[in-house]
């Protein structure tokens, strides 16, 4: 079977049961997804789960709906996720972005570090010289992605549930 089709079916099942079937209001689910999407795009590697939990508790979002999105930033996707943010931040700050050096430093650090904690330490060490433009660009992208994720998720959860009243899942309110 086609590996892309297998991956798509796996993703579809995860979305259906981790987001669409969550017994919570569409607002709280969408808020959790929005936080997860936004936090995944911040360079807070190693702290993202803690940040998600704290912010979700603060704004009463569904934590579990946001967790799967944190998997976007992992050692294999760090360069494609954060290089555009670094570039955007550099442009917004009026600085020159050395994309080749950034990509080389990050991918080299991820290649040589073994284990989760070693990779987290390598990430923070290697991105320190890029911190300001990386954070500025990441926060802009994170805000845009968070807003988009909220709107799309709330619409999708509500539409899915309206077509399936037999699920008896909430369509509105602040369930829980």
C-alpha positions as CSV (number, residue, x, y, z in Angstrom):
1,X,0.0,0.0,0.0
2,X,1.1,3.6,-0.7
3,X,3.0,4.9,2.4
4,X,1.5,8.4,1.9
5,X,-2.0,6.8,2.0
6,X,-1.1,4.9,5.1
7,X,0.2,8.1,6.8
8,X,-2.9,10.0,5.8
9,X,-5.2,7.3,7.3
10,X,-3.2,7.2,10.5
11,X,-3.4,11.0,10.7
12,X,-7.1,11.0,10.0
13,X,-7.7,8.5,12.8
14,X,-5.7,10.6,15.2
15,X,-7.5,13.7,14.3
16,X,-10.9,12.0,14.6
17,X,-10.3,10.5,18.0
18,X,-7.9,13.0,19.6
19,X,-9.7,16.1,18.5
20,X,-13.2,15.6,17.0
21,X,-14.4,13.0,19.6
22,X,-13.0,14.8,22.7
23,X,-15.8,15.2,25.2
24,X,-15.5,18.9,25.6
25,X,-16.9,22.1,24.0
26,X,-15.7,23.1,20.5
27,X,-14.3,26.3,22.0
28,X,-12.1,24.5,24.6
29,X,-11.0,22.0,22.0
30,X,-10.2,24.7,19.4
31,X,-8.4,26.7,22.1
32,X,-6.2,23.7,23.0
33,X,-5.4,23.1,19.3
34,X,-4.6,26.8,18.8
35,X,-2.3,26.8,21.8
36,X,-0.6,23.6,20.7
37,X,0.0,25.0,17.2
38,X,1.3,28.3,18.5
39,X,3.6,26.8,21.1
40,X,4.9,24.2,18.6
41,X,6.2,27.1,16.6
42,X,8.1,28.8,19.5
43,X,11.7,27.8,19.9
44,X,11.0,26.8,23.5
45,X,12.3,23.3,22.8
46,X,12.2,21.1,26.0
47,X,9.6,23.4,27.6
48,X,6.7,23.3,25.2
49,X,4.7,20.7,27.1
50,X,5.0,22.7,30.3
51,X,4.1,25.9,28.6
52,X,1.0,24.2,27.0
53,X,-0.2,22.9,30.3
54,X,0.2,26.2,32.1
55,X,-1.4,28.3,29.4
56,X,-4.2,25.7,28.9
57,X,-5.0,25.8,32.6
58,X,-4.9,29.6,32.6
59,X,-7.4,30.0,29.7
60,X,-9.3,26.8,30.4
61,X,-8.4,25.1,27.1
62,X,-8.3,21.4,26.5
63,X,-4.7,20.4,27.1
64,X,-5.0,17.0,25.3
65,X,-6.2,18.6,22.1
66,X,-3.1,20.6,21.9
67,X,-0.5,18.0,22.7
68,X,-0.4,16.2,19.3
69,X,0.5,19.5,17.6
70,X,3.7,19.8,19.7
71,X,5.1,16.9,17.7
72,X,5.5,19.3,14.8
73,X,8.8,20.5,16.3
74,X,11.1,17.6,16.7
75,X,14.8,17.0,15.9
76,X,13.9,16.1,12.2
77,X,11.8,19.2,11.6
78,X,13.7,21.9,13.5
79,X,15.3,23.5,10.4
80,X,12.2,23.6,8.2
81,X,10.0,24.8,11.1
82,X,12.4,27.5,12.6
83,X,14.5,28.7,9.6
84,X,11.5,30.7,8.1
85,X,10.8,32.1,11.6
86,X,14.5,33.1,11.9
87,X,14.4,34.7,8.5
88,X,11.2,36.6,9.2
89,X,12.5,37.8,12.6
90,X,15.7,39.0,11.0
91,X,13.8,40.9,8.4
92,X,11.5,42.5,11.0
93,X,14.5,43.6,13.0
94,X,16.3,44.9,9.9
95,X,19.1,42.4,10.3
96,X,20.7,40.1,7.8
97,X,19.7,36.4,8.1
98,X,22.4,33.9,7.5
99,X,20.2,31.0,6.6
100,X,23.0,28.7,5.6
101,X,24.8,29.1,8.9
102,X,21.6,28.8,10.9
103,X,20.5,25.6,9.1
104,X,24.0,24.1,9.3
105,X,24.4,24.9,13.0
106,X,21.0,23.5,14.0
107,X,21.2,20.3,11.8
108,X,24.7,19.7,12.9
109,X,23.8,20.0,16.6
110,X,20.9,17.6,16.2
111,X,23.0,15.1,14.3
112,X,25.7,15.0,16.9
113,X,23.6,15.0,20.1
114,X,22.4,11.7,21.4
115,X,19.2,11.4,23.5
116,X,16.4,13.8,24.2
117,X,18.1,15.9,26.9
118,X,21.3,16.2,24.9
119,X,19.4,17.4,21.9
120,X,17.6,20.0,24.0
121,X,20.9,21.2,25.4
122,X,22.4,21.4,21.9
123,X,19.4,23.3,20.6
124,X,19.7,26.0,23.3
125,X,23.4,26.2,22.9
126,X,23.4,26.5,19.1
127,X,20.5,28.9,18.8
128,X,21.7,31.4,21.4
129,X,23.4,33.6,18.8
130,X,20.1,33.6,16.8
131,X,17.8,34.1,19.8
132,X,16.3,37.5,19.2
133,X,15.4,37.2,15.5
134,X,14.3,33.5,16.0
135,X,12.0,34.4,18.9
136,X,10.6,37.5,17.1
137,X,9.8,35.6,13.9
138,X,8.5,32.6,15.8
139,X,6.1,34.6,17.9
140,X,4.7,36.3,14.8
141,X,4.2,32.9,13.0
142,X,2.9,31.3,16.2
143,X,0.2,34.0,16.6
144,X,-0.9,33.7,13.0
145,X,-1.0,29.9,13.2
146,X,-2.8,29.9,16.6
147,X,-5.6,32.2,15.3
148,X,-5.9,30.1,12.1
149,X,-5.9,26.8,14.1
150,X,-8.6,28.1,16.4
151,X,-11.0,29.2,13.6
152,X,-10.5,26.0,11.6
153,X,-10.7,23.7,14.5
154,X,-13.8,25.3,16.0
155,X,-15.6,25.2,12.7
156,X,-14.5,21.6,12.0
157,X,-15.5,20.3,15.4
158,X,-18.9,22.0,15.3
159,X,-19.6,20.8,11.7
160,X,-18.5,17.3,12.5
161,X,-20.8,17.1,15.6
162,X,-23.8,18.6,13.8
163,X,-23.6,15.8,11.3
164,X,-23.3,13.2,14.0
165,X,-25.8,14.0,16.7
166,X,-25.7,10.3,17.9
167,X,-22.3,11.1,19.4
168,X,-24.0,13.3,22.0
169,X,-21.0,15.6,22.2
170,X,-21.4,19.3,23.1
171,X,-21.9,21.8,20.4
172,X,-21.5,24.9,22.5
173,X,-20.9,26.1,26.0
174,X,-18.0,25.7,28.4
175,X,-18.5,22.0,29.0
176,X,-16.9,20.7,32.2
